Amino acid sequence: MNDIDYWKEFISQGADECGLVMTEEQLTELSEAASSGHEHYGMAFYSPPSYERYDEIEREWKAKYYALRKEFDAYIGSSETAVKTLGRMHRDANVSIEPHGEVRRWG
């Protein structure tokens, strides 16, 4: 089945439902017109391609990720500063907080 056959079947069913009788030539002409209209639909009514939506989704999650990463990094920095203050260490001391909460001073 090609696209003209599809449109012929579609238009024929619609014509039958409203009692319209058409010749084969009329049905072919209407089918070709419908097919052409369908091909050019996007020019009249813009519909963005799917890749644009995928790009938008990617930009959204990256922005959320980087915002969370920035917030997390600020939290870690504040925590290290608090540890230095509580431990009465110099502010230039090298301190890191390990994943399980262990504080390491190095350097």
N, CA, C and O atoms as a GROMACS GRO file, in nm:
protein
  428
    1MET      N    1   0.086  -0.118   0.000
    1MET     CA    2   0.000   0.000   0.000
    1MET      C    3   0.090   0.124   0.000
    1MET      O    4   0.180   0.135   0.084
    2ASN      N    5   0.067   0.214  -0.091
    2ASN     CA    6   0.141   0.340  -0.092
    2ASN      C    7   0.054   0.450  -0.031
    2ASN      O    8  -0.060   0.424   0.010
    3ASP      N    9   0.107   0.570  -0.024
    3ASP     CA   10   0.032   0.677   0.043
    3ASP      C   11  -0.096   0.715  -0.031
    3ASP      O   12  -0.194   0.753   0.032
    4ILE      N   13  -0.097   0.707  -0.164
    4ILE     CA   14  -0.219   0.740  -0.239
    4ILE      C   15  -0.328   0.637  -0.209
    4ILE      O   16  -0.445   0.673  -0.194
    5ASP      N   17  -0.290   0.510  -0.200
    5ASP     CA   18  -0.387   0.407  -0.164
    5ASP      C   19  -0.445   0.433  -0.025
    5ASP      O   20  -0.565   0.414  -0.003
    6TYR      N   21  -0.362   0.475   0.065
    6TYR     CA   22  -0.409   0.508   0.200
    6TYR      C   23  -0.513   0.618   0.195
    6TYR      O   24  -0.621   0.606   0.254
    7TRP      N   25  -0.480   0.726   0.124
    7TRP     CA   26  -0.573   0.838   0.116
    7TRP      C   27  -0.700   0.799   0.041
    7TRP      O   28  -0.809   0.845   0.076
    8LYS      N   29  -0.688   0.715  -0.061
    8LYS     CA   30  -0.808   0.668  -0.132
    8LYS      C   31  -0.902   0.595  -0.036
    8LYS      O   32  -1.022   0.620  -0.035
    9GLU      N   33  -0.845   0.505   0.042
    9GLU     CA   34  -0.928   0.430   0.136
    9GLU      C   35  -0.990   0.523   0.239
    9GLU      O   36  -1.108   0.510   0.272
   10PHE      N   37  -0.912   0.615   0.289
   10PHE     CA   38  -0.959   0.710   0.390
   10PHE      C   39  -1.074   0.796   0.335
   10PHE      O   40  -1.178   0.810   0.400
   11ILE      N   41  -1.054   0.853   0.217
   11ILE     CA   42  -1.156   0.940   0.157
   11ILE      C   43  -1.278   0.860   0.115
   11ILE      O   44  -1.392   0.906   0.130
   12SER      N   45  -1.256   0.740   0.063
   12SER     CA   46  -1.368   0.654   0.023
   12SER      C   47  -1.458   0.621   0.141
   12SER      O   48  -1.580   0.624   0.129
   13GLN      N   49  -1.398   0.591   0.256
   13GLN     CA   50  -1.478   0.561   0.376
   13GLN      C   51  -1.557   0.684   0.420
   13GLN      O   52  -1.673   0.673   0.458
   14GLY      N   53  -1.494   0.799   0.415
   14GLY     CA   54  -1.563   0.923   0.451
   14GLY      C   55  -1.677   0.952   0.355
   14GLY      O   56  -1.784   0.996   0.398
   15ALA      N   57  -1.656   0.928   0.226
   15ALA     CA   58  -1.761   0.951   0.125
   15ALA      C   59  -1.877   0.855   0.148
   15ALA      O   60  -1.993   0.895   0.139
   16ASP      N   61  -1.848   0.729   0.179
   16ASP     CA   62  -1.954   0.631   0.205
   16ASP      C   63  -2.038   0.670   0.325
   16ASP      O   64  -2.160   0.654   0.324
   17GLU      N   65  -1.974   0.722   0.428
   17GLU     CA   66  -2.045   0.759   0.550
   17GLU      C   67  -2.143   0.873   0.528
   17GLU      O   68  -2.244   0.882   0.598
   18CYS      N   69  -2.113   0.961   0.433
   18CYS     CA   70  -2.206   1.072   0.408
   18CYS      C   71  -2.286   1.053   0.279
   18CYS      O   72  -2.356   1.144   0.234
   19GLY      N   73  -2.276   0.935   0.219
   19GLY     CA   74  -2.356   0.905   0.101
   19GLY      C   75  -2.307   0.970  -0.027
   19GLY      O   76  -2.385   0.986  -0.121
   20LEU      N   77  -2.184   1.007  -0.033
   20LEU     CA   78  -2.126   1.071  -0.152
   20LEU      C   79  -2.076   0.963  -0.248
   20LEU      O   80  -2.003   0.872  -0.210
   21VAL      N   81  -2.117   0.976  -0.374
   21VAL     CA   82  -2.073   0.881  -0.477
   21VAL      C   83  -1.972   0.954  -0.565
   21VAL      O   84  -2.000   1.061  -0.618
   22MET      N   85  -1.853   0.892  -0.580
   22MET     CA   86  -1.748   0.952  -0.662
   22MET      C   87  -1.700   0.852  -0.767
   22MET      O   88  -1.708   0.731  -0.749
   23THR      N   89  -1.650   0.909  -0.876
   23THR     CA   90  -1.587   0.823  -0.976
   23THR      C   91  -1.446   0.791  -0.927
   23THR      O   92  -1.396   0.855  -0.835
   24GLU      N   93  -1.383   0.691  -0.989
   24GLU     CA   94  -1.246   0.654  -0.952
   24GLU      C   95  -1.151   0.770  -0.978
   24GLU      O   96  -1.056   0.791  -0.902
   25GLU      N   97  -1.177   0.846  -1.084
   25GLU     CA   98  -1.093   0.961  -1.117
   25GLU      C   99  -1.105   1.070  -1.010
   25GLU      O  100  -1.004   1.128  -0.969
   26GLN      N  101  -1.227   1.096  -0.964
   26GLN     CA  102  -1.247   1.195  -0.858
   26GLN      C  103  -1.178   1.151  -0.728
   26GLN      O  104  -1.114   1.231  -0.660
   27LEU      N  105  -1.192   1.024  -0.696
   27LEU     CA  106  -1.129   0.970  -0.575
   27LEU      C  107  -0.977   0.982  -0.583
   27LEU      O  108  -0.912   1.017  -0.485
   28THR      N  109  -0.923   0.953  -0.701
   28THR     CA  110  -0.777   0.965  -0.720
   28THR      C  111  -0.732   1.110  -0.704
   28THR      O  112  -0.633   1.136  -0.636
   29GLU      N  113  -0.804   1.204  -0.764
   29GLU     CA  114  -0.768   1.346  -0.754
   29GLU      C  115  -0.772   1.394  -0.609
   29GLU      O  116  -0.680   1.462  -0.564
   30LEU      N  117  -0.880   1.359  -0.537
   30LEU     CA  118  -0.890   1.399  -0.397
   30LEU      C  119  -0.780   1.335  -0.312
   30LEU      O  120  -0.727   1.398  -0.221
   31SER      N  121  -0.747   1.211  -0.342
   31SER     CA  122  -0.641   1.140  -0.268
   31SER      C  123  -0.507   1.205  -0.291
   31SER      O  124  -0.429   1.222  -0.197
   32GLU      N  125  -0.478   1.241  -0.414
   32GLU     CA  126  -0.352   1.308  -0.444
   32GLU      C  127  -0.345   1.445  -0.377
   32GLU      O  128  -0.240   1.485  -0.327
   33ALA      N  129  -0.458   1.517  -0.375
   33ALA     CA  130  -0.462   1.648  -0.309
   33ALA      C  131  -0.442   1.632  -0.157
   33ALA      O  132  -0.369   1.711  -0.096
   34ALA      N  133  -0.505   1.532  -0.098
   34ALA     CA  134  -0.489   1.509   0.046
   34ALA      C  135  -0.344   1.471   0.078
   34ALA      O  136  -0.289   1.519   0.177
   35SER      N  137  -0.284   1.387  -0.005
   35SER     CA  138  -0.146   1.347   0.016
   35SER      C  139  -0.052   1.468   0.008
   35SER      O  140   0.038   1.483   0.090
   36SER      N  141  -0.074   1.553  -0.091
   36SER     CA  142   0.008   1.672  -0.107
   36SER      C  143  -0.011   1.767   0.011
   36SER      O  144   0.086   1.823   0.062
   37GLY      N  145  -0.135   1.783   0.054
   37GLY     CA  146  -0.162   1.868   0.170
   37GLY      C  147  -0.094   1.816   0.295
   37GLY      O  148  -0.043   1.892   0.376
   38HIS      N  149  -0.095   1.685   0.309
   38HIS     CA  150  -0.031   1.623   0.424
   38HIS      C  151   0.120   1.645   0.422
   38HIS      O  152   0.180   1.671   0.526
   39GLU      N  153   0.181   1.636   0.306
   39GLU     CA  154   0.326   1.657   0.292
   39GLU      C  155   0.366   1.799   0.329
   39GLU      O  156   0.475   1.821   0.381
   40HIS      N  157   0.279   1.896   0.301
   40HIS     CA  158   0.312   2.036   0.324
   40HIS      C  159   0.252   2.092   0.452
   40HIS      O  160   0.261   2.212   0.478
   41TYR      N  161   0.192   2.007   0.532
   41TYR     CA  162   0.128   2.050   0.657
   41TYR      C  163   0.227   2.123   0.749
   41TYR      O  164   0.194   2.226   0.808
   42GLY      N  165   0.346   2.069   0.759
   42GLY     CA  166   0.447   2.128   0.847
   42GLY      C  167   0.487   2.269   0.806
   42GLY      O  168   0.532   2.346   0.891
   43MET      N  169   0.473   2.304   0.679
   43MET     CA  170   0.507   2.438   0.634
   43MET      C  171   0.401   2.538   0.681
   43MET      O  172   0.432   2.654   0.708
   44ALA      N  173   0.277   2.493   0.691
   44ALA     CA  174   0.168   2.582   0.732
   44ALA      C  175   0.156   2.588   0.884
   44ALA      O  176   0.126   2.694   0.940
   45PHE      N  177   0.177   2.477   0.951
   45PHE     CA  178   0.163   2.468   1.095
   45PHE      C  179   0.291   2.407   1.151
   45PHE      O  180   0.309   2.285   1.152
   46TYR      N  181   0.379   2.494   1.198
   46TYR     CA  182   0.512   2.450   1.243
   46TYR      C  183   0.501   2.353   1.360
   46TYR      O  184   0.429   2.377   1.457
   47SER      N  185   0.572   2.246   1.348
   47SER     CA  186   0.585   2.148   1.455
   47SER      C  187   0.734   2.118   1.467
   47SER      O  188   0.793   2.061   1.374
   48PRO      N  189   0.796   2.153   1.579
   48PRO     CA  190   0.940   2.134   1.588
   48PRO      C  191   0.979   1.987   1.581
   48PRO      O  192   0.906   1.901   1.630
   49PRO      N  193   1.092   1.958   1.520
   49PRO     CA  194   1.137   1.820   1.513
   49PRO      C  195   1.170   1.767   1.653
   49PRO      O  196   1.202   1.844   1.743
   50SER      N  197   1.162   1.637   1.670
   50SER     CA  198   1.180   1.577   1.801
   50SER      C  199   1.318   1.605   1.860
   50SER      O  200   1.332   1.616   1.982
   51TYR      N  201   1.420   1.618   1.776
   51TYR     CA  202   1.554   1.642   1.830
   51TYR      C  203   1.561   1.775   1.904
   51TYR      O  204   1.642   1.789   1.996
   52GLU      N  205   1.478   1.873   1.866
   52GLU     CA  206   1.477   2.000   1.938
   52GLU      C  207   1.427   1.980   2.080
   52GLU      O  208   1.480   2.042   2.173
   53ARG      N  209   1.326   1.896   2.098
   53ARG     CA  210   1.275   1.868   2.233
   53ARG      C  211   1.378   1.792   2.314
   53ARG      O  212   1.396   1.818   2.433
   54TYR      N  213   1.447   1.697   2.250
   54TYR     CA  214   1.553   1.623   2.320
   54TYR      C  215   1.664   1.718   2.365
   54TYR      O  216   1.716   1.706   2.476
   55ASP      N  217   1.700   1.813   2.279
   55ASP     CA  218   1.803   1.911   2.314
   55ASP      C  219   1.758   1.997   2.432
   55ASP      O  220   1.836   2.027   2.521
   56GLU      N  221   1.630   2.035   2.431
   56GLU     CA  222   1.575   2.116   2.540
   56GLU      C  223   1.578   2.038   2.672
   56GLU      O  224   1.614   2.093   2.776
   57ILE      N  225   1.540   1.911   2.668
   57ILE     CA  226   1.543   1.827   2.788
   57ILE      C  227   1.685   1.815   2.840
   57ILE      O  228   1.709   1.823   2.960
   58GLU      N  229   1.780   1.795   2.749
   58GLU     CA  230   1.920   1.784   2.790
   58GLU      C  231   1.969   1.912   2.855
   58GLU      O  232   2.039   1.908   2.956
   59ARG      N  233   1.934   2.027   2.796
   59ARG     CA  234   1.974   2.156   2.855
   59ARG      C  235   1.914   2.172   2.995
   59ARG      O  236   1.980   2.222   3.086
   60GLU      N  237   1.787   2.130   3.011
   60GLU     CA  238   1.721   2.143   3.141
   60GLU      C  239   1.791   2.059   3.248
   60GLU      O  240   1.819   2.109   3.357
   61TRP      N  241   1.820   1.931   3.217
   61TRP     CA  242   1.880   1.848   3.321
   61TRP      C  243   2.023   1.891   3.350
   61TRP      O  244   2.069   1.882   3.464
   62LYS      N  245   2.095   1.940   3.247
   62LYS     CA  246   2.231   1.988   3.272
   62LYS      C  247   2.229   2.112   3.361
   62LYS      O  248   2.312   2.125   3.451
   63ALA      N  249   2.134   2.202   3.337
   63ALA     CA  250   2.123   2.323   3.421
   63ALA      C  251   2.091   2.284   3.565
   63ALA      O  252   2.148   2.339   3.658
   64LYS      N  253   2.000   2.189   3.583
   64LYS     CA  254   1.966   2.143   3.719
   64LYS      C  255   2.088   2.076   3.783
   64LYS      O  256   2.117   2.099   3.900
   65TYR      N  257   2.157   1.993   3.707
   65TYR     CA  258   2.274   1.924   3.760
   65TYR      C  259   2.381   2.024   3.804
   65TYR      O  260   2.433   2.014   3.915
   66TYR      N  261   2.412   2.121   3.719
   66TYR     CA  262   2.518   2.217   3.753
   66TYR      C  263   2.477   2.306   3.870
   66TYR      O  264   2.562   2.344   3.950
   67ALA      N  265   2.347   2.339   3.881
   67ALA     CA  266   2.300   2.416   3.996
   67ALA      C  267   2.316   2.335   4.125
   67ALA      O  268   2.361   2.387   4.226
   68LEU      N  269   2.279   2.207   4.120
   68LEU     CA  270   2.295   2.121   4.236
   68LEU      C  271   2.443   2.100   4.270
   68LEU      O  272   2.480   2.098   4.387
   69ARG      N  273   2.525   2.084   4.168
   69ARG     CA  274   2.668   2.065   4.189
   69ARG      C  275   2.729   2.188   4.256
   69ARG      O  276   2.812   2.176   4.346
   70LYS      N  277   2.688   2.306   4.210
   70LYS     CA  278   2.739   2.430   4.268
   70LYS      C  279   2.695   2.440   4.414
   70LYS      O  280   2.774   2.479   4.501
   71GLU      N  281   2.570   2.406   4.441
   71GLU     CA  282   2.519   2.409   4.579
   71GLU      C  283   2.595   2.308   4.667
   71GLU      O  284   2.631   2.339   4.780
   72PHE      N  285   2.620   2.190   4.614
   72PHE     CA  286   2.692   2.087   4.688
   72PHE      C  287   2.835   2.130   4.716
   72PHE      O  288   2.885   2.114   4.828
   73ASP      N  289   2.902   2.185   4.616
   73ASP     CA  290   3.040   2.231   4.634
   73ASP      C  291   3.046   2.341   4.740
   73ASP      O  292   3.140   2.344   4.820
   74ALA      N  293   2.948   2.432   4.740
   74ALA     CA  294   2.943   2.537   4.842
   74ALA      C  295   2.922   2.476   4.980
   74ALA      O  296   2.980   2.522   5.078
   75TYR      N  297   2.840   2.374   4.988
   75TYR     CA  298   2.814   2.305   5.115
   75TYR      C  299   2.942   2.240   5.166
   75TYR      O  300   2.975   2.251   5.284
   76ILE      N  301   3.014   2.172   5.078
   76ILE     CA  302   3.141   2.109   5.117
   76ILE      C  303   3.240   2.214   5.165
   76ILE      O  304   3.306   2.196   5.267
   77GLY      N  305   3.250   2.324   5.092
   77GLY     CA  306   3.341   2.432   5.131
   77GLY      C  307   3.304   2.488   5.268
   77GLY      O  308   3.393   2.513   5.350
   78SER      N  309   3.176   2.508   5.293
   78SER     CA  310   3.132   2.558   5.422
   78SER      C  311   3.161   2.458   5.533
   78SER      O  312   3.200   2.495   5.643
   79SER      N  313   3.142   2.331   5.503
   79SER     CA  314   3.170   2.226   5.602
   79SER      C  315   3.317   2.221   5.637
   79SER      O  316   3.353   2.207   5.754
   80GLU      N  317   3.403   2.232   5.538
   80GLU     CA  318   3.547   2.230   5.563
   80GLU      C  319   3.588   2.352   5.644
   80GLU      O  320   3.673   2.341   5.733
   81THR      N  321   3.529   2.466   5.616
   81THR     CA  322   3.558   2.588   5.693
   81THR      C  323   3.513   2.570   5.838
   81THR      O  324   3.584   2.610   5.930
   82ALA      N  325   3.397   2.509   5.858
   82ALA     CA  326   3.347   2.485   5.994
   82ALA      C  327   3.440   2.390   6.069
   82ALA      O  328   3.467   2.411   6.187
   83VAL      N  329   3.489   2.287   6.002
   83VAL     CA  330   3.581   2.192   6.065
   83VAL      C  331   3.710   2.264   6.104
   83VAL      O  332   3.762   2.240   6.213
   84LYS      N  333   3.761   2.349   6.019
   84LYS     CA  334   3.883   2.423   6.049
   84LYS      C  335   3.862   2.515   6.170
   84LYS      O  336   3.948   2.526   6.257
   85THR      N  337   3.747   2.579   6.174
   85THR     CA  338   3.717   2.670   6.285
   85THR      C  339   3.704   2.593   6.415
   85THR      O  340   3.763   2.631   6.517
   86LEU      N  341   3.628   2.484   6.412
   86LEU     CA  342   3.608   2.404   6.533
   86LEU      C  343   3.737   2.336   6.578
   86LEU      O  344   3.760   2.319   6.698
   87GLY      N  345   3.821   2.298   6.486
   87GLY     CA  346   3.948   2.234   6.518
   87GLY      C  347   4.058   2.332   6.545
   87GLY      O  348   4.172   2.292   6.569
   88ARG      N  349   4.027   2.462   6.541
   88ARG     CA  350   4.123   2.570   6.566
   88ARG      C  351   4.245   2.558   6.475
   88ARG      O  352   4.360   2.575   6.516
   89MET      N  353   4.214   2.527   6.349
   89MET     CA  354   4.320   2.516   6.249
   89MET      C  355   4.332   2.648   6.175
   89MET      O  356   4.239   2.729   6.174
   90HIS      N  357   4.446   2.668   6.112
   90HIS     CA  358   4.465   2.788   6.030
   90HIS      C  359   4.370   2.780   5.910
   90HIS      O  360   4.340   2.671   5.860
   91ARG      N  361   4.323   2.892   5.866
   91ARG     CA  362   4.225   2.892   5.755
   91ARG      C  363   4.284   2.839   5.626
   91ARG      O  364   4.209   2.800   5.536
   92ASP      N  365   4.416   2.837   5.612
   92ASP     CA  366   4.480   2.783   5.492
   92ASP      C  367   4.511   2.634   5.504
   92ASP      O  368   4.569   2.576   5.412
   93ALA      N  369   4.474   2.572   5.615
   93ALA     CA  370   4.500   2.428   5.633
   93ALA      C  371   4.425   2.348   5.528
   93ALA      O  372   4.313   2.383   5.489
   94ASN      N  373   4.487   2.240   5.484
   94ASN     CA  374   4.424   2.153   5.386
   94ASN      C  375   4.341   2.046   5.458
   94ASN      O  376   4.394   1.958   5.525
   95VAL      N  377   4.210   2.058   5.442
   95VAL     CA  378   4.117   1.967   5.509
   95VAL      C  379   4.020   1.914   5.405
   95VAL      O  380   3.976   1.986   5.316
   96SER      N  381   3.989   1.785   5.418
   96SER     CA  382   3.885   1.728   5.332
   96SER      C  383   3.794   1.641   5.417
   96SER      O  384   3.836   1.585   5.518
   97ILE      N  385   3.670   1.631   5.376
   97ILE     CA  386   3.573   1.548   5.445
   97ILE      C  387   3.544   1.428   5.356
   97ILE      O  388   3.496   1.444   5.244
   98GLU      N  389   3.574   1.310   5.406
   98GLU     CA  390   3.556   1.186   5.330
   98GLU      C  391   3.407   1.149   5.324
   98GLU      O  392   3.327   1.202   5.401
   99PRO      N  393   3.372   1.060   5.232
   99PRO     CA  394   3.230   1.025   5.214
   99PRO      C  395   3.160   0.975   5.342
   99PRO      O  396   3.040   0.996   5.358
  100HIS      N  397   3.233   0.911   5.432
  100HIS     CA  398   3.169   0.859   5.554
  100HIS      C  399   3.181   0.957   5.672
  100HIS      O  400   3.154   0.920   5.786
  101GLY      N  401   3.222   1.081   5.644
  101GLY     CA  402   3.228   1.183   5.747
  101GLY      C  403   3.364   1.197   5.813
  101GLY      O  404   3.381   1.283   5.900
  102GLU      N  405   3.459   1.117   5.774
  102GLU     CA  406   3.592   1.126   5.832
  102GLU      C  407   3.662   1.252   5.782
  102GLU      O  408   3.662   1.280   5.662
  103VAL      N  409   3.722   1.326   5.874
  103VAL     CA  410   3.792   1.448   5.838
  103VAL      C  411   3.940   1.417   5.823
  103VAL      O  412   4.000   1.353   5.909
  104ARG      N  413   3.997   1.462   5.713
  104ARG     CA  414   4.139   1.439   5.686
  104ARG      C  415   4.208   1.574   5.671
  104ARG      O  416   4.163   1.664   5.600
  105ARG      N  417   4.320   1.584   5.741
  105ARG     CA  418   4.404   1.703   5.724
  105ARG      C  419   4.530   1.655   5.654
  105ARG      O  420   4.592   1.557   5.694
  106TRP      N  421   4.566   1.725   5.549
  106TRP     CA  422   4.680   1.682   5.470
  106TRP      C  423   4.765   1.802   5.431
  106TRP      O  424   4.719   1.917   5.437
  107GLY      N  425   4.887   1.775   5.392
  107GLY     CA  426   4.976   1.878   5.341
  107GLY      C  427   5.058   1.944   5.442
  107GLY      O  428   5.137   2.033   5.410
   0.00000   0.00000   0.00000
